[in-house]
């Protein structure tokens, strides 16, 4: 059988060589197709390969009666309707690892250009000036490089920086002292990293939690004369705060490849001689473009030949009878994971997911994947999906266990999620109530009844008269309205828990004031 593959965006000829060499594949390259043209052409193809130019809409997918797989030669898949593909049983693959080396190399190039004033010195020569004294730089050797985010790219940067004889200290939500020792680098909290580093480079996804992670307050805690590098995502660094930090002399210089708004042309940062900038070139190498094409073409070929793919983004639909049973639990499972990870203050080492009651007799693997997705999205963002959640957990050296029991302790169904860290064990349980939807019913050993949605506050306190009143008054002072409240205690006068749903996010000022109350031991703001 011969498979027809359509490539609708420009890909390197070397990248598509795996398909060219396959005896059972016919490759057709037609770029610049309109949506209407693609709808008409797609009917005869088994596979579609795109980059960012082609918008693979539901309408196009509906017309792809023979379509089995869609490949995106790159990381993002926002130009592909994943829901439509999944509904039609069409698998979507991408190439998340192709730019790792190029991005790490670009980071090191920016680091060196920054430390030695290379762009500024070059421009001086172009202007027929020989200003040797003006462009005295600093060596990387024996300087401390702080890495915020130690995923694929951050790890590669650490390896290269060690080759420059730099001292490395790194922070990542899934990074431990033991992992640091294995890598031969230093381990620190975010605060420790920014306080100790001479150079700071960020390699995190852009999430609500990481937006303006490096802000005016963070700059204030850094060494005087620190250097900043961002080749990850625009928005991780507050650009206005960076400008002020450079002007004040707190920051000696910055190297930026990404910006909050792109194209980035008119910002005052570009007026500063201490700033080195490039137009988002981290993945712009011949090799990276070739690698992403090769990776996605190999996955397409695997799927067409009946083999397992390496980088799936979605999963084909389950049989309707199975999906009908498990799908109602997806939302609950993801929210339980997202809720629980906010209660954990250390790196997760083990995740246990237990199913009880009517869940004992159904296929729960898809529910487990949604649980892990909810946990990992807290730090990894939208990169996590149903397909890669377990793979990413394994890469982070997190053990995932799944178990089932027919006994649901008074509930028709019950999902219990437990996270173990080096010194903590936290757990949460939830159920689907007929007519009422998902509920959180246990937090650790406390009984509660809470909808897993919206803005929430979990308060651990001592059971004493007046605590609830003082807490309510304090929130009222900050114009925070309480929608619901659940309270349970271990015993009279002992440990207790209070879970509030409120009308807006609990800001840092209100959280810190709550912690000042003697009876309150911990406060966690959770947004679901």
LUMDO-891130 format. One record per residue (C-alpha): x, y, z; residue in one letter. Coordinates in pm, whole numbers, plus 50000, padded with zeros to 5 digits. Layout:
XYZA
...
//
This chain:
500005000050000X
501265034749911X
500595063950147X
500155099250013X
501795126750219X
501105163650162X
503625189950274X
501885223950273X
504635245850426X
508305249050324X
510495221950482X
514145215050416X
514755188750150X
517185171050384X
514485170450650X
511955152150436X
514525126750314X
513125098850542X
509845101250353X
511545103550014X
513445071350083X
510395051550197X
509145027349931X
505525030450042X
505255068550056X
504475093749783X
505405129549881X
503545159349735X
504735194749813X
502165222349761X
502815253749964X
500755285549988X
497395267849956X
494305286950067X
491975270250318X
489525262650037X
492255247449820X
493525226250109X
489995214150187X
489725202349830X
493165186249814X
493255169750157X
490735142550068X
493335121149891X
496115123050154X
496985100150446X
499285125250617X
499725162850633X
502985180550730X
502965217350824X
504985243950998X
503325275551130X
501965288750802X
499145264150739X
496075267050961X
494705231750998X
491085239651081X
488195217251177X
486795221750828X
489995208950670X
490145179450910X
486505171050837X
487365168150468X
490405146150534X
488555113150500X
491825093750460X
493875115050700X
495675094650966X
498325118351104X
499235155451107X
502865165051169X
504035199351290X
507705205851215X
508275226051531X
507055228351889X
503785247851896X
500605232351758X
498285262151804X
497675262651427X
496115227851442X
492615220651576X
493585193251821X
490015186451934X
488875180451578X
491865158151507X
491245137751822X
487535133851745X
488425119851403X
491065096451544X
493875115551372X
497095116551569X
499085148951582X
502875148851633X
505425176551673X
509185180651718X
509825194552068X
513545186152087X
514815199451758X
515825233951877X
517485223652205X
521065225652083X
520575257451879X
518835275352167X
521565265052412X
524295276352173X
522545309552115X
522325314852490X
526055309352524X
526745332152227X
524655359552391X
526405353552723X
529825358352565X
528765387752350X
527405404252663X
530475398152877X
532915410752611X
530845439052453X
531295423252110X
528335439451926X
529125473852067X
532815470951974X
531925459651623X
529605489251570X
532365512251695X
534735498851430X
532045502851163X
531915539351266X
535705541951221X
536465544351594X
539155524251777X
537825524352138X
539745496252307X
539485511352656X
535745517152624X
534935480452570X
536835462952849X
534825431752936X
534695405153206X
535705368453194X
533225340253246X
535775318653428X
535065315453801X
531875336153770X
528625321653902X
525935314653644X
522425312553786X
520075291553572X
516355295553634X
514675265753470X
516605233453413X
514725215953136X
516315204152811X
517775237952715X
518745248653066X
520595215853115X
522485220352788X
523445255652890X
524755242353224X
526935216953042X
528415243552814X
528935268553096X
530875242453293X
533175240652991X
533835277753040X
534815269753400X
531855288453542X
530285279353875X
526685268653821X
523755272454058X
520305262953928X
516665263754030X
513805243753884X
510545232054047X
511495195953966X
515175199254056X
516635184654376X
519955185954559X
520545149454463X
520075157054092X
522395187054123X
525105165454280X
524845140553992X
525255168753741X
528115184453936X
526385218053974X
524955238054263X
521355236554380X
519385265954515X
515965281154558X
514915308554320X
515915334154582X
519325318454635X
520025316754263X
519285353454193X
521155364754503X
524355345154433X
524695347454056X
526965370653858X
525105360953539X
521455349753531X
519835331353241X
516155320853235X
514815289453066X
511235285353188X
507955284352996X
505845315953011X
503045308953259X
500935329953488X
503415321053763X
506505329853557X
505255361653393X
507505389653524X
509265364153743X
512255387353718X
510675420153832X
511795451054021X
511705432454352X
513865404354210X
516375429154067X
516615444754411X
517805411754558X
520525406054300X
524195414754318X
525235448954196X
526595446153843X
524715414153755X
524245404053389X
520875391253259X
520195367952963X
516775358152823X
516615334752524X
513505316852650X
510215336152641X
509365372852636X
507525383152950X
509555362853199X
511515394653261X
509675427353329X
511215448753055X
510405482053222X
511955470053548X
515005457753355X
515395492053195X
515325509253534X
517785483853679X
520255490353396X
519905528153417X
520455527053794X
523585505753752X
522145475753938X
522315455053618X
525555458153420X
524055445253098X
521365423652936X
521255400352636X
517755395152496X
516545372752215X
512845373652309X
510455401452402X
506985406752543X
505765420252209X
507355409851883X
508495424251646X
510405444351909X
511595476751753X
510835508051951X
511355499052319X
513645521652520X
515765491052612X
517265491752263X
518525526852327X
520785514652608X
524405506252513X
524415478952782X
521795458652593X
522615431852333X
519575420352135X
518655396451852X
515275391251679X
514225357551829X
516985336951667X
517255309151926X
515985281951690X
517145298351368X
519865275151249X
520015253850938X
520545223351156X
517575230351386X
515225235251092X
516465202850944X
516215183551271X
512565193451336X
511675182550983X
513515149451021X
511945142551361X
508385148751248X
508865129850917X
510165099451103X
507155100251335X
504785102851039X
506505073050877X
506305053151203X
502575058851232X
501855050450869X
503765017850917X
501795008851229X
504535017051480X
504375038951792X
505235075651747X
507815093351965X
506285128252003X
502475125952005X
500495156952104X
497055141152122X
495525106652131X
493005092351887X
489525088952030X
488795059352254X
485935036252161X
482685054552232X
481535030652505X
484815035152698X
484965072752640X
481425076652770X
482505061453101X
485855078753155X
485395113353003X
483225127153287X
486195122153523X
488785140953313X
487945175353454X
487865162953813X
491165144353777X
493025174053628X
491685197953892X
492635174354175X
496195173654043X
496335211454000X
494915217054349X
497275192754520X
500525204754361X
499925239554505X
499885224554855X
503285208254805X
506315229354889X
509005204554780X
509905185554463X
507495157054391X
509225123254391X
506215099854374X
502595103654265X
499985077754362X
496575078354197X
493875055754347X
490445047854201X
487535033454395X
483885024254361X
482455022854010X
485885032953874X
487154998353972X
485594982653662X
486565007953393X
489735017753206X
491335044753422X
494605051153237X
493195081753054X
492055095753390X
495515090753538X
497045109653248X
494725139053314X
495705138553682X
499415140153599X
498725167153341X
497075188353612X
500105184053837X
502775191353577X
501005220653408X
501545240653727X
505225244253632X
505475232853270X
502435250553124X
500575241652807X
503485220252686X
501925192552897X
499065172952743X
497215140052788X
499735121752574X
503075133452708X
502175138053077X
503465103953190X
506545107152969X
507385141253117X
506875127953470X
509345100053394X
511845125153252X
511555144853577X
512275112153766X
508805111953926X
507425077153998X
503735073553907X
501665045254058X
498055036053983X
495805013654190X
492125004054210X
489804991554482X
486074984154485X
485625001154825X
484885038554793X
484265047055162X
480665057855123X
481025073354777X
479845059654445X
483205068654295X
486395082854444X
489715094754301X
492545099654553X
495785116554452X
498865115254675X
502175133154625X
505275122354815X
508325144454847X
511505139955046X
509755150055371X
506065155055283X
503035134155198X
499995154055082X
496805140254934X
493435150854803X
490345130954707X
487415139454484X
484205124954352X
481495131154094X
478135136754262X
475025129854057X
473505162853953X
476125183154140X
479285176053944X
482905173654070X
483715178354436X
486855177954651X
485855156954952X
489135151355138X
492285172255184X
494835151355370X
492745136655654X
490145164555662X
486615161155524X
485415189355301X
482925195655019X
484325220454766X
483865226854396X
487315225254232X
487065258154045X
487795295254070X
489865313454331X
490505293454647X
492405297354973X
493545268055189X
494275278455547X
495845255255802X
495245268056154X
494695259156519X
491085253856622X
490515283856850X
487515306856902X
487625338756695X
489975326556420X
487285326356152X
486075360856253X
489535376556243X
490265359955912X
486965372655764X
487585408055887X
491085408355740X
489845396855399X
487065422755417X
489665449755476X
491285439255148X
487905439854971X
487965402054920X
484525385954932X
484095350255060X
481775329254844X
481955296255035X
483745282155339X
484535246955453X
486085239355792X
487195206755952X
489435198356248X
491415168956377X
490135173956730X
488885202256950X
491615228256995X
493925209356758X
494905212856394X
492195224456155X
491745233455791X
489675260455627X
488995261655252X
487525293455110X
486325302054762X
486675339354701X
485715363554426X
489245372254318X
492815360554352X
494285363654703X
497065389154660X
500405387154837X
499625415355082X
496475398355212X
498215364455225X
501075378555433X
498665395355674X
496795362655725X
500075345955814X
500595371756087X
497605358156282X
498965336056562X
496595306956506X
497205304756131X
500075281556036X
499945282255657X
498035299255376X
498005287855011X
496245306754733X
495015283654455X
493505294254123X
491665267153935X
//
